[in-house]
Amino acid sequence: MRTIFVFAAVVLFLGACGRNVESAGSCKVIDIENAPKAKCEIKSEGKEIVALETTDNSLIKTVTSLFVTDEYIIVFDSGSHRILQFDRKGKFIRCMSRQGRGPKEIPWFAEVVFHDNLLYVLGMGKLLVFNMAGDVVRSIALDNFGFNSCYPASNGGFWAYLYSNERDRPYYLSLLDENLNVVNNWGEKHSQALYVISPQKYFFNDGAGELYFYHCLTDSIYHLTDNGAEPVYRFDFGESDNLDYQKISQLCDHDEISNERNGKMEVGGGRAFVGDYLIFTYAQNLKDGAPMYYGAYDTKTGKTYRLSNGISIPFFLHKPTKEGAYFYLAIPPHVLNEDLLKEYEQHCGHTIKEDDNPIIVIDKVTVTLQ
């Protein structure tokens, strides 16, 4: 059983989702409390197996982010604080960035985002943009403020969850221009930072390429466009399980916030658009952990379903399409049983050792509910 991620508290959008959204009628409610049960069937459209080359220069400790293009596989290895680039057959090409203070280096890695064939590497005091040749095409110093999470915007700037360099460091969602000037920001500021284990989970796309932001405390999803941020979905667990966002917005003490959230239902770390469905996880916020459940929202009909079966989808590594979604798994060879390891060796055409680099499984899937 997995446990739901526990995040430090922050409220970004209370004014929008707590009060104005309901009256405006623009936020669709994902009603989990009254949702009927359904079984989710995941159909594989065909897998591609790639064994990443293992050398002294390419040894991977921990895969935190994984990006796959028509030509490359890019791995953010948080264990060794490096970003490694392989070709689609798994041959090691180069280390694109590592921990350090050089022109291509970051003192401390916070987030890696892939967008429009460019790699955005965010870290302490710096944001680097790489092309696929491994060149730095842009280096941005973050002197007056920092990003906790970000995503490229269509105006040449960034959507960012950021803080100012003021003493109280309020956090809020902002749209920045290409010179990092704030175009606008949304929601009430809060002195506590959103603790993001894998930040790319909070900015995510649907099959049409539309960009969304998930706020873990208010359990709301915002659609991000050139016109700004608009709340479009709000998860509802019922009166007894929903958080009092207005009350929490006035709290700054971490223990008080944790106590206020304890025992309440919250959406977990997994959300992904697969075709017409928004698949998500949820669980009860308990200090000792709690079982994770699965749900699905049909974006065409507006119906919510509680899934009666667990589903094996790595939410944090996916590329949605109009029909389904591509999911990328990074599997250490030592966890595979003998039969599956032999099957993967046949796909790759060579022997795979237990301590070799992870095997990348690229799988296009579709989802149906029964």
TIGURO-312567 format. One record per residue (C-alpha): residue number from 1; residue in one letter; x, y, z. Coordinates in steps of 0.5 Angstrom, whole numbers. Example, Ala and Ser with C-alpha at 12.3 -4.5 7.8 and 13.67 -1.06 7.14 Angstrom:
2
k_r_c1_c2_c3
1_a_25_-9_16 $
2_s_27_-2_14 $
This chain:
370
k_r_c1_c2_c3
1_m_0_0_0 $
2_r_3_7_-2 $
3_t_2_13_3 $
4_i_-1_20_0 $
5_f_5_25_0 $
6_v_5_30_6 $
7_f_6_37_4 $
8_a_8_43_7 $
9_a_2_48_7 $
10_v_1_54_3 $
11_v_-5_57_0 $
12_l_-5_60_-7 $
13_f_-12_61_-10 $
14_l_-16_61_-4 $
15_g_-20_67_-6 $
16_a_-21_64_-13 $
17_c_-23_57_-11 $
18_g_-26_58_-4 $
19_r_-31_64_-5 $
20_n_-31_66_-12 $
21_v_-31_60_-16 $
22_e_-37_57_-14 $
23_s_-41_64_-15 $
24_a_-38_64_-22 $
25_g_-40_57_-24 $
26_s_-33_56_-28 $
27_c_-30_51_-23 $
28_k_-33_44_-25 $
29_v_-34_39_-18 $
30_i_-30_33_-18 $
31_d_-35_30_-13 $
32_i_-32_24_-10 $
33_e_-36_23_-4 $
34_n_-42_21_-9 $
35_a_-38_18_-14 $
36_p_-40_11_-16 $
37_k_-35_5_-17 $
38_a_-32_3_-23 $
39_k_-27_-2_-26 $
40_c_-21_1_-30 $
41_e_-18_-3_-36 $
42_i_-12_0_-38 $
43_k_-10_-3_-45 $
44_s_-3_-3_-48 $
45_e_-2_-1_-55 $
46_g_5_-3_-55 $
47_k_11_-3_-51 $
48_e_18_-1_-53 $
49_i_24_-3_-49 $
50_v_31_1_-48 $
51_a_37_-1_-44 $
52_l_41_5_-42 $
53_e_48_4_-43 $
54_t_52_3_-37 $
55_t_59_6_-36 $
56_d_63_10_-31 $
57_n_61_16_-34 $
58_s_53_14_-35 $
59_l_52_10_-28 $
60_i_45_12_-26 $
61_k_43_12_-18 $
62_t_36_15_-18 $
63_v_31_17_-24 $
64_t_27_23_-21 $
65_s_25_25_-28 $
66_l_25_22_-35 $
67_f_24_25_-42 $
68_v_23_22_-48 $
69_t_24_25_-55 $
70_d_24_22_-62 $
71_e_32_22_-62 $
72_y_33_22_-54 $
73_i_32_19_-47 $
74_i_34_25_-42 $
75_v_35_22_-35 $
76_f_35_27_-29 $
77_d_39_23_-24 $
78_s_38_26_-17 $
79_g_42_21_-14 $
80_s_48_24_-17 $
81_h_46_31_-18 $
82_r_47_30_-26 $
83_i_43_30_-32 $
84_l_44_25_-37 $
85_q_43_24_-45 $
86_f_42_18_-49 $
87_d_40_16_-56 $
88_r_33_12_-57 $
89_k_37_6_-57 $
90_g_40_7_-50 $
91_k_47_9_-52 $
92_f_50_14_-47 $
93_i_51_21_-51 $
94_r_53_26_-45 $
95_c_52_29_-39 $
96_m_48_35_-40 $
97_s_49_39_-33 $
98_r_52_37_-26 $
99_q_52_40_-19 $
100_g_57_45_-19 $
101_r_58_53_-20 $
102_g_61_52_-28 $
103_p_57_55_-34 $
104_k_53_49_-35 $
105_e_52_47_-27 $
106_i_47_48_-22 $
107_p_49_49_-15 $
108_w_43_45_-13 $
109_f_38_42_-17 $
110_a_30_43_-16 $
111_e_27_42_-22 $
112_v_28_39_-29 $
113_v_22_41_-35 $
114_f_22_39_-42 $
115_h_18_43_-47 $
116_d_19_45_-54 $
117_n_25_41_-55 $
118_l_29_45_-50 $
119_l_31_43_-43 $
120_y_30_47_-37 $
121_v_34_46_-31 $
122_l_32_50_-25 $
123_g_36_50_-19 $
124_m_39_55_-13 $
125_g_40_62_-16 $
126_k_40_60_-23 $
127_l_36_57_-29 $
128_l_39_54_-35 $
129_v_36_52_-42 $
130_f_39_47_-46 $
131_n_38_45_-53 $
132_m_39_38_-55 $
133_a_46_39_-57 $
134_g_48_40_-50 $
135_d_49_48_-51 $
136_v_46_53_-46 $
137_v_42_57_-50 $
138_r_40_61_-44 $
139_s_42_63_-37 $
140_i_38_66_-32 $
141_a_40_69_-25 $
142_l_35_69_-20 $
143_d_38_74_-16 $
144_n_31_78_-13 $
145_f_27_72_-12 $
146_g_27_64_-13 $
147_f_22_59_-17 $
148_n_19_53_-13 $
149_s_17_50_-19 $
150_c_16_53_-26 $
151_y_14_52_-33 $
152_p_15_55_-40 $
153_a_10_60_-42 $
154_s_7_62_-49 $
155_n_9_69_-48 $
156_g_17_67_-48 $
157_g_17_68_-40 $
158_f_15_63_-35 $
159_w_9_60_-31 $
160_a_12_60_-24 $
161_y_11_58_-17 $
162_l_16_63_-14 $
163_y_17_68_-8 $
164_s_20_75_-7 $
165_n_27_76_-4 $
166_e_23_80_2 $
167_r_24_78_9 $
168_d_17_74_9 $
169_r_18_71_3 $
170_p_11_70_0 $
171_y_9_65_-5 $
172_y_4_65_-10 $
173_l_3_63_-17 $
174_s_5_68_-22 $
175_l_6_69_-30 $
176_l_13_72_-32 $
177_d_15_75_-38 $
178_e_22_74_-42 $
179_n_25_78_-37 $
180_l_22_75_-31 $
181_n_18_81_-29 $
182_v_12_79_-26 $
183_v_6_80_-31 $
184_n_1_78_-26 $
185_n_0_73_-20 $
186_w_-6_70_-17 $
187_g_-9_68_-10 $
188_e_-7_70_-3 $
189_k_0_70_-1 $
190_h_2_65_4 $
191_s_9_65_8 $
192_q_10_58_8 $
193_a_12_54_1 $
194_l_9_49_-3 $
195_y_14_43_-1 $
196_v_14_40_-8 $
197_i_17_33_-8 $
198_s_17_32_-16 $
199_p_15_39_-18 $
200_q_13_37_-25 $
201_k_7_34_-22 $
202_y_4_40_-21 $
203_f_4_43_-28 $
204_f_2_38_-33 $
205_n_-1_38_-40 $
206_d_-8_34_-43 $
207_g_-8_31_-50 $
208_a_-9_37_-53 $
209_g_-3_41_-50 $
210_e_-7_45_-46 $
211_l_-3_47_-39 $
212_y_-6_46_-32 $
213_f_-3_47_-25 $
214_y_-5_43_-19 $
215_h_-5_46_-12 $
216_c_-5_40_-7 $
217_l_-8_44_-1 $
218_t_-14_47_-4 $
219_d_-15_41_-9 $
220_s_-16_45_-15 $
221_i_-14_45_-22 $
222_y_-12_51_-26 $
223_h_-12_52_-33 $
224_l_-7_57_-35 $
225_t_-7_61_-42 $
226_d_-5_67_-45 $
227_n_-11_71_-41 $
228_g_-8_68_-34 $
229_a_-10_62_-29 $
230_e_-17_60_-28 $
231_p_-20_55_-24 $
232_v_-23_49_-28 $
233_y_-24_43_-23 $
234_r_-25_42_-16 $
235_f_-24_36_-12 $
236_d_-30_35_-7 $
237_f_-30_30_-1 $
238_g_-36_32_2 $
239_e_-37_37_8 $
240_s_-34_32_13 $
241_d_-27_31_9 $
242_n_-26_38_6 $
243_l_-21_42_9 $
244_d_-23_49_11 $
245_y_-18_53_7 $
246_q_-20_60_9 $
247_k_-18_58_16 $
248_i_-12_55_14 $
249_s_-10_61_10 $
250_q_-9_65_16 $
251_l_-4_60_19 $
252_c_3_60_19 $
253_d_5_55_24 $
254_h_7_48_21 $
255_d_4_44_27 $
256_e_-2_48_27 $
257_i_-3_47_19 $
258_s_-1_40_20 $
259_n_-7_39_25 $
260_e_-12_42_21 $
261_r_-10_37_15 $
262_n_-10_31_19 $
263_g_-16_26_18 $
264_k_-18_30_12 $
265_m_-18_27_5 $
266_e_-14_30_0 $
267_v_-11_28_-7 $
268_g_-5_25_-8 $
269_g_1_25_-12 $
270_g_-2_22_-18 $
271_r_-6_26_-24 $
272_a_-6_24_-31 $
273_f_-10_26_-37 $
274_v_-11_19_-41 $
275_g_-16_21_-47 $
276_d_-22_24_-44 $
277_y_-21_22_-37 $
278_l_-17_25_-31 $
279_i_-14_19_-27 $
280_f_-12_21_-20 $
281_t_-10_18_-13 $
282_y_-13_20_-6 $
283_a_-12_18_1 $
284_q_-14_20_8 $
285_n_-8_25_11 $
286_l_-6_21_17 $
287_k_1_22_20 $
288_d_2_15_20 $
289_g_0_14_13 $
290_a_-6_11_9 $
291_p_-8_7_4 $
292_m_-8_10_-3 $
293_y_-15_10_-7 $
294_y_-16_11_-15 $
295_g_-21_16_-18 $
296_a_-23_18_-25 $
297_y_-26_24_-28 $
298_d_-30_24_-35 $
299_t_-28_31_-38 $
300_k_-34_30_-43 $
301_t_-39_28_-39 $
302_g_-37_31_-32 $
303_k_-38_24_-28 $
304_t_-33_22_-23 $
305_y_-32_15_-21 $
306_r_-28_11_-16 $
307_l_-24_6_-18 $
308_s_-25_-1_-15 $
309_n_-18_-3_-18 $
310_g_-11_-1_-17 $
311_i_-8_1_-23 $
312_s_-1_1_-25 $
313_i_1_8_-28 $
314_p_7_12_-26 $
315_f_3_19_-26 $
316_f_10_23_-26 $
317_l_12_20_-32 $
318_h_7_21_-38 $
319_k_6_24_-45 $
320_p_-1_25_-46 $
321_t_-4_25_-53 $
322_k_-12_25_-56 $
323_e_-13_18_-56 $
324_g_-9_16_-50 $
325_a_-2_17_-46 $
326_y_5_15_-47 $
327_f_8_13_-40 $
328_y_15_12_-39 $
329_l_18_7_-33 $
330_a_25_6_-31 $
331_i_26_-1_-28 $
332_p_32_-3_-24 $
333_p_34_-10_-27 $
334_h_35_-13_-20 $
335_v_28_-12_-19 $
336_l_26_-16_-25 $
337_n_24_-24_-24 $
338_e_28_-28_-29 $
339_d_23_-29_-34 $
340_l_22_-22_-35 $
341_l_29_-20_-35 $
342_k_30_-25_-41 $
343_e_24_-22_-45 $
344_y_27_-15_-44 $
345_e_34_-18_-46 $
346_q_31_-21_-52 $
347_h_28_-14_-54 $
348_c_35_-11_-53 $
349_g_39_-16_-56 $
350_h_44_-17_-51 $
351_t_45_-19_-44 $
352_i_43_-14_-38 $
353_k_46_-15_-31 $
354_e_43_-14_-25 $
355_d_47_-8_-23 $
356_d_46_-4_-30 $
357_n_43_2_-31 $
358_p_35_2_-31 $
359_i_31_-1_-37 $
360_i_26_4_-40 $
361_v_20_2_-42 $
362_i_16_6_-46 $
363_d_8_4_-47 $
364_k_2_8_-50 $
365_v_-4_6_-46 $
366_t_-11_7_-47 $
367_v_-16_7_-41 $
368_t_-24_5_-41 $
369_l_-28_4_-35 $
370_q_-33_-1_-34 $
